[in-house]
Amino acid sequence: MFKFVSNFMRSMVNETVDKAIERLARDQYTENLFEMMPVSKKVNPINLIELVMRSRKGQPPGRPLGTHMRFSPWDKLLFNPVHLYRFPTPEDVGISTAVTIGKRARNPLTISIPIMIAGMSYGGALSKKAKIALAQAATRIGTATNTGEAGLMEEEREAADLLIGQYNRGGWLNTPDKYMQLDAIEIQLGQGAQGSTPQRTPAKNIGREYHEVFEIPKGEDALIHSRLPGVDTKEQFISLVRKLKEETGVPVGLKIAATHHLEKELQIALEAEVDFITVDGAEGGTHAAAPILEDDVGLPTMYAVSRAARFLSRKGATGDVSLIATGGLVTPGDYLKALALGADAVYIGTTAVMALVGDQMTRAMPFEPPTDLVVYQAKMTDKLDLERGATSLFNYLNASSREMELVCYTLGKTSVSDVNREDLCCLDPFLARAIGVELAFISPEEQSEYFEGLPEMAHEQVNRQPESYTQHPLH
């Protein structure tokens, strides 16, 4: 019986495929289903579906998680292990992963690993469960999590040993009773996936607890302005920074979308005496944004970090002003390369959410996306196991930190903060010139000859080796 059924099914499939191929060969191209193949290749399947979404709704489609493009070619950079030129770090020597953000503040923020959880707001992006799980994981590993553009949620504050709050364009965390409870304040003027564009959450999508946390009157939309309320001049921004620093004593920093105007923006930040600067590259994630903002606005994370680090070095601010990199960083290799280019720490968002969901994504797939477990008021938010999610993210952060330590051993370093541009080589001549990293296919002695006639910027190196490194007996 089984053999009969098997042969029958085989015959049916064979006949169906034969007829399909015969029709593809017979029909005119304009009437041929195969026309979708060259159209998809020309337009790109993602662009094709978003084209249909625009034509159906007449509104920009809100694409989640940021751009699908990878503007920063992190895979073109490789680390340089050592053997005799400089000896590797002995296995019985520990690698320091701790980082202090805002050393000049009265109460600096010290984290155990150089990886923090990026700003993803409750309500505007994630569910309460997801935010609490992120906070619990961060606390277990000894790092900080970020409120995102939201109000102060009591449960998140309780779960987070170290909480960075965004003084935001919605105004929901901008009063002393809220920001006085934070371990660091990040003035949010923009983000990589949306620039500084205004955003609106309709009242119909705002639940009771959302109303309470954000203190939004019932029936009103939640509006994120293009500008920070009350800040219309650089003098007003400088005044705000100094006011927050004096009132709180915690590190006060700035978050901006990476831009080609970067140095001009950073100059004002230095005049305001910020304690840290967060640069969010064009690959940054978000709950939802118009594709044009995600794909066509901003500066790639790699170039932004490199330029920002060079600028701080030229101004003598390296070390005094912490640099935080974020936007499309996916692997421990990406994180450590960002540190090598000059960042003091990194934020991760999309990666953290995926690690949080972990093996629970099978509860949603194949009929719903994994993000349905964590997005505010999504279909499957209640299915998320909070404790399991926190453990999954803790494990991910622990493993990532360990991988970064392994590279430090082979580089002959004793701290992740010791890793710098000299520990990198580059496979691409354009990229080497852009970020000031030596080319991999010629020796260090030949670099100047190869780059003869190029601007001095191409040869700049940011020396980030602290005294503890230069005095280490291994070197």
N, C-alpha and C positions, 0 to 999 in steps of 0.2 A: 504494500500500500504506500509506504514511504517513498519507494522508488518511483511509483507512478506519479505521486504528487510532485516530486522533485523534477521529473522529466517534463511534466505539464507546465510547471512554473518556468522552467528553463526555456521551453518552447514559446511561452507567452512573452517573456522578456526579450527573447531573440527577435520575435516578430515585431514587437513594439519599437525596438531600437532600429531594426531594418527600415520600418516605415518612416521613422523620424529622420534617419539619414537620407532616405530617398526624397523626402519632402524638402529637406534643407538643400539638396542638390537641384531640385526641380524649380522651386519658387524663385521669382524675381527678387533681387536684393531688397527692393523697397517693401516687399511683402514677406520677407524672410525673417524668421525669428532670430536667425544668426546675426542680424543687424545689431542686436544688443551688444555683441562682443566688441566690434570696433567702436561703437558709441561709448561703451563703458571704459574702454582703453583711452579714448580721446578725452572724455570728460572727467574720468576717474569715478569709480563706484561711489565713493563718499560724496563727491560733489554732485553726482547724479541724484542721489536720494535727497540731499539737501535742496537741490533745485526743485524737486517735486514738492518738498515740504513748503518752500516759499510760494510756489504757484498755488498750493491748496489753501494756505492760511492767509497769505498776504502780509505775513509778519516774519521777522528774522527767526529762524529756528534756534532754540536755546540748546546748544550742544554742551553736554556735560564733560567734565574732566579735562578741558583745555584742548589745545591743538594736537592733531595726530602727527604733525611734522616734527622732526628732530633737527632743529636748527644748529644745535651745539654738537659738533662731532667729537664727543669725548673719546670715542674709540680710536681716534687718530693720535691720542697721547698714550705713552707707555712709561712705566716707572723704570728707573735704572738701578738694578741690584748691584751690590758691591761684594768684592771678594778679598782683594789685596790693596787696591787703591785706597780704600777705606774698609775696615773690617766690619762684617755684620755684627749686629747686637747679640751678645751671648744669650742663650735661652733662659738662663737663670736671672736675667735682668727684666724687670717689669716694664711695660710700655704705658706711659701716662696718657690717658684719654680725656682728662678733665680740662675744661675750658672756663675761663671767667669772662663774662660779658659785662662791659661797662666798668672797667677798672677804676675810673675816676669818680664814680658815684659813691655816695656815702654808704650805700648797701649794694655792692656789686652782686651780680647773679652768677653763681658757679654751678655748672652742670657737669655730670660725671662722664658724659660722652659728647662729642661735637655734633650730635644729631638731635634736632628738636622737632616737635610736631607743629606743622604750619597752621596758620589761622584759617579755620573752617568753622563758620558760625553755626550755632544752634538755630534751628528754624529756617534761616536763610539757606542752609545747606544740609546739615546733618540732624539726625534725631537726638533726643536726650540720651538714650542708651549709648549711641555711638560716641557722643562727646564724653560721657562718663568713662567709657571703656578706654578711650584715648588717654584721658587723664590718669586713669589707674595704671596703664602700661608705662606712661612717662614717669610716674612716681616710683614704680618698682625698679626702673632702670636708673633713676636719678637724674632725669632730664626735665625739660620744661615743655609744656603744651601751651597753645595759644587760643584765645577766645574767638578770634575772627571778628568780623563786624557784627557784633551782637551786644546785648546787655550782659550783666553779670548773673550767670546762672549759679545759684547756691550749691547745687549738687556738683557742678564742675569745680567750683572753688574748694569744696570739701575733699574731692577726690584728687586734686592736683596739689602736690607739695610745692611745686614751682609753677606759677601761672603768669604768663605774659598776656596782658590785655590790650586790645586795640582801641585807642582813642580814635573814634571812627566818624566817617562822614554822615552816618545816620544819627549820631548824637546819643546813642543808647548807653554808652559807657563813659560819658564825658562829664560826670559830676563827681565831686570829691567823695561822696559816700560810697561810690563804686571804685574809682581808680585808686583810692587810698588802700584798698584791699589787695592790690596787685604786687607781684614781685618784680615786674618790669612793665613799662608802658611803651607801646609801639604806636606812634602816630601814623595812622593809615591814610595816605593820600592817593593810593592807587595800587593796582595789582597787574601782574603780567598778562593775565588772560582777558582783562577788560580795560586796561589803562585807567583813566579817571572818569570813565563814562558814568552817568547816573544809572541807578538800578531801582526797580520797583517790584515789590511783592504785593499782589492784590489782596485786599481784605478777606476775600473768600478763602484764601489759602493760609490764613493765620488762625491757629487754634488758640484755645484758652490759655495754656501755659506760655505760648509764644507771646500773647498779649501781656502777660504778667512780667515776663523777663525783660521784654523790650519797653514796657510801660506805654504801649500804643493804645489809644482809645478804641473801643470796639467800633468796627465799621470803617476805620481808616486804613489806608495802605501803608506799608513800610517802605520808606523812601531813603535811598542812599544818594546824597547829592554829589554833583561833580566836584564841588569844593567842600572843604571842611568848614562848617558853619563858624563864622566869626574870623576866618583867616582868608583875607583877600589881598594881603600884601606880605612881602617877606619879613617886614618889621613885626607884623602881627604873629607870624609863625615863630620868629625868634623869641618874642615875648612869651608865647605859649610854652615853648620848650623850657625856658628858664623858670617860669611859674611852676610847672609840673615837677621840675628837678628840686626846686626849693621846698615845695609842699610835701613831697613824698620821700625823697632821698634814694629812691630806686633808680636803676638805669632808665633813661628816657631816650628812645630812638625814633627813627623815621623809617617807614616802609614806602617804597615807590616802585612803580613799574619801570623796568630798565628802559632807558631811552638814549638816543644819540646825543641828547642835551645833558648827559649824565654828569659831566664835570661841573657844569654851571649849577645843577641842582645840588651837588655835593658841597660846593663852595658855600652855599647858603646854609646847608646843614652844619658845616664846621663853624660858621659864624654864630650859629645858634648854640654851639657847644653840646651837640647831641652826644650821647654815650655809645650809641651803636647805629648802624645803617643796614637796613635790609633791602637788598636789591633783588627784585622778582623778575626773572627773565621771561621772554616771550613764550616759553614753553610751560609757563605756570598753569596749574589746574584751577578749576572753578566748578561750582554747582551747575551753572548754565550761563552761556554767553553767546552772542551772535558770532558765527564763524569768522566774519571779517575781523572782529576784534582779536580772536584767538590766532588767526593765521597771518594777519597782515599788519599788526601793530606791535611796536616794541623793539627790543634788542635781545639777541640770543643770550642766554645765561652765561655761557663761557666768556664771550666778549665783555659782557657787563662786569663780571667778577674781576677779570683781568684789568680792565680799565679803571675800575673803582680802586683796586689795590694799588695800582701804579699812582693814581691821584693822591691817595692817602699817604703813600710813601714820599711823594714829592713835597707834600705839605707838612711832613714830619709828624703825621697823626697816626701812623701805624702803631698798634698796641694800645694807644690811648682811646681811639675810637674803634670799636669792634665792627667787623664786616661780616654780615650773615648773607649767605647765598641761598637762593631758592628758585625753583622753576624747572620742572622736568628732570630733576635728579632721580635716577632710578636704582642704581646699584651702589654697593659699597665703594667700587672703583670710582664712580662718578663723584661720590662724596669726598673721597680723599684727594682726587684731582682738583676739585674746587678749593680744598684747603691748600693744596700746593700752589695754586694760582694766587692765593692771598686771603681767602676767606678764613675767619676764625671758627665758624660753625655753619651748619646748613639746616634748613627746614625741609621736611618732606611732608607732602600732602596726599596726593593720589596713591603713592607707594604705601604710605601708612594705612590708608583706608583698605587697600587690597590685602595688606598683611593682617589687618584687624579681622577682615572677613575670613581670610584663610581658607581652611577646609569647610567652613560653613557655607561657602558659595554654592555647594551642591544642593542646599535647601531651596535656592532660587532657580538655578539652571535646570533644564535647558530653556524653560519658557519665560523666565524673567532674568534681567541682568543682575549680577552680584550686588551692585550698588543699591538695589531695592531693599536690601537688608539694613541699610544705614541712612538712606536719605529721609529727610523729614517728611512725614505723612505718606511715605511710599507704601505699596501694597503689602510688603512683607517685613516692615520694620519690627513688628512684634516677634518675629521669628529669630531675631539675633540673640544669641546667648552672650550676655555681657561679659561674664567671667571668662568664658572660653575665648572671646575676642580679645580681651585684655592680655590674656596669656599668649595668644598667637602673636600679637604685636610686640610684647616684651621679648619673646623668643627671637623675633626678627631683628629687633634693635640690638639684642645681645650678640647674635650671629654676625650682624653687620659690623659692629664695633670690633669683634674678634678678627674679622677678615682684614680690617684696617690695621690692626696690630701686627698681623702676619707680614704685611707689606713693610711696616716700619722695621721689623727685624732684618729683612733682606736689604733694606736701605741703610742699615747701620744707624738708625735713629732710636731714641728712647722716649719720644713723645710724638703724638700726631701733630702737635703744633710746630715741630721741627721740620716737617716736610715742606719743601719749597720748590720753586721752578727748576732749580738745578737737579732735582730728583726726577725730572721729566725729560723725555725726548719726544720729538714730533715727527710724524710720517709725511706731513704735507708742508711744502715750502710756504704757501700762502698763510697757513695757520701759524707756522713757526714765526713768521714776520708779524702777524697780527697780535699774538699774545706773548711774544718774547721768550719762546722756548726753543732750545737748540734742535737742529735737524738731526734725525736719526741716521741718515745715510752718509754723513761725513763726520769726521772726528771733531772734537771741540776746538782743536787748533786751527781747523780749516773754516770754521764758521764765519769769521770776519772777512776772509777772502771771498767766500760765497756770497755774503751779503754786502759786499763793497758797494758803496753808493746809495744804500738804502737809508731811510731816516734813522736817526739815533734811537727812536722809539723801539725799533726792531731788536736792539741789543740790550735794552734795559732788563735788569733782573731785580726783583724785589727780595732783598736779603732779610729773611724772617727768622734767622737762627738766633734764638735767645741765648743768654749767657750760659745757662745750664747746659746747652748743647755744646757750645764751643769749648767749655771747660771739661767736658766728659772725658774720662780717662781712655775711652775707646778711640778717641780721635787725636 
